[in-house]
Amino acid sequence: MRKAERLNEIVHLLRRMHHAVTANSLAEKFEVSLRTIYRDIDDLKYAGVPISGEAGVGYVIDKRYHLPPIMFDADEIEAIALGVNMVRNWTDEQFADKAASAYQKIQATLSPKLLRELAQITTFSAPSHYKIPWNVSFTVSDQNRPFFFY
């Protein structure tokens, strides 16, 4: 993984976490040395990313910090398109509209090359006769575990 990609991933990881992340866990995740993580964090701070940390506790990021637009590769776009299709085919109209709206926002950020790729996507989800009403009320106790709800 290139350094720029790793820095971006570190920021994304810190934004997702609701607790401090140790340098050791970052080093393990990104398969780099502790010294590399220390340098990466210093580089991010120097670039203005609001990361704070304490020895023995870990790093946190100000949750109000937003990254500039993210570029997707063709496979990521296909995965997103498939997910949107699933939501549109399997959930109620209100949630399907939200998925379509989010997808339009993503499309607006794509390069012409990725838009052409998008037009050639071959994955799809079959329509369902049973539309699941989308009622969101849940508690996430462990951010590291995937969760599904409907």
Residue pairs with C-beta under 8 A, 6 or more apart in sequence:
1 9
1 30
3 40
6 30
6 32
6 40
7 40
7 43
7 44
8 67
9 30
10 26
10 30
10 37
10 40
10 41
10 44
11 44
11 49
11 61
11 65
11 67
12 67
13 21
13 26
13 29
14 21
14 51
14 59
14 60
14 61
15 61
15 63
15 65
15 67
16 143
17 60
17 143
18 143
19 58
19 60
19 143
20 53
20 54
20 57
20 58
20 59
20 60
21 58
21 59
21 60
22 57
22 58
22 59
23 34
23 37
23 38
23 41
23 53
23 58
23 59
24 34
25 58
26 37
26 40
26 59
27 33
27 34
27 36
27 37
30 36
30 37
32 40
41 51
41 53
41 59
44 51
45 51
49 61
49 65
50 61
50 62
50 64
50 65
51 59
51 60
51 61
52 59
52 60
52 61
52 62
53 59
53 60
69 109
70 109
71 111
72 80
72 106
72 110
72 114
74 114
74 117
77 106
77 110
77 114
77 117
77 118
77 121
78 117
78 121
78 123
80 103
80 106
81 103
81 118
81 121
81 123
82 121
82 123
82 124
82 125
83 99
84 99
84 100
84 102
84 103
85 124
85 125
86 125
87 95
87 96
87 98
87 99
88 96
88 99
88 100
89 96
89 125
89 126
89 127
89 128
90 125
90 128
90 130
90 131
90 132
91 99
91 131
91 132
91 133
91 134
91 150
92 131
92 132
92 133
92 134
93 131
94 134
95 134
107 115
107 118
110 118
132 150
134 150
135 150
136 149
138 147
138 149
140 147
